[in-house]
Amino acid sequence: MIKNDLFLKALKGETVERPPVWMMRQAGRYLPDFMKLKEKYDFFTRCRTPELATEITVMPIHQIGTDAAILFSDILVIPQAMNIEVEMKPGIGPWLPNPIRTSKDVESVIVPDIDETLGYVMDAIKMTKQELNNEVPLIGFAGSPWTILCYAVQGQGSKNFDKAKKFCFTNPVSAHQLLQKITDTTIAYLKAKVAAGVDAVQIFDSWGGMLSPVDYQEFSWKYIQQIIDALKDEIPVIAFGKGCWFALHEMANSGASALGVDWTLSARNARYLSGGKITLQGNFDPSRLYSPPAEIKRMVTQMINEFGKDSYIVNLGHGILPDIPVENAKAFVDAVKEYKAN
């Protein structure tokens, strides 16, 4: 059994002495040891080499002491497996040289054999589980179908994903075909992760907030719901939609075990909009980790008081930024570990 199971208890809504804590993107770019590996190996080499992915996944457990590990990987390994070329360009980020723009492009996208295309992820999970030695749970993840479509059609990151939205609104039939292919691949991928040994999965809908509430239902949420339906009986599922506060009521009734919320929503409104029963995760502003450690600790304590210690997982409202001092990340985690309920 897992020695520190606070995270799993919180996902079940059980009473805990203190909430668990982990950070999105905790395995990576702010850690000096990670930067050394980054200088030696390019991004997708790190993702595809189980030994490297394991080493990076375990780093924050040993160095800052989070209550859960999240596998080092990327949401864009899915389109790669689906016959969509993805590169990681320094200074630009994700770069897709042949974006999907037409019905014909959608036809060339495949639903792959997961073992053949993404077996290296499962190898990394098995190796990481061995390395963690049941100290803490391991989280697997995937991007939401809509968020993957955003990159596949836009071809790179964007402030508004205008090309992705144009594709959906001018060619909805092809857009839905692409979304369904991504959904089918994602379900198979996450099921393989469960079989390989992850203890929970998270769906990242990083660009869900780009859509209006009506379009969100059509182009994002109904596909996330398919994924939750396929997995919820096997494993706890966390759904995180950045900027998707308007969908929290629906998300709370989805069968997900927990919902991630970003920093633009108060704890009180998050509890109210989600119906007050489901476990929530978040929602510290990642930029607030630039504050002095004493200030970070004060704010984290206040955040826990506002959400309540039960049915709550302490996290950021999005991924940790690359230039956050390690001592500040540690202050964030330590504040949770030192928490005493009033």
Disulfide bonds with the S-S distance in Angstrom:
none
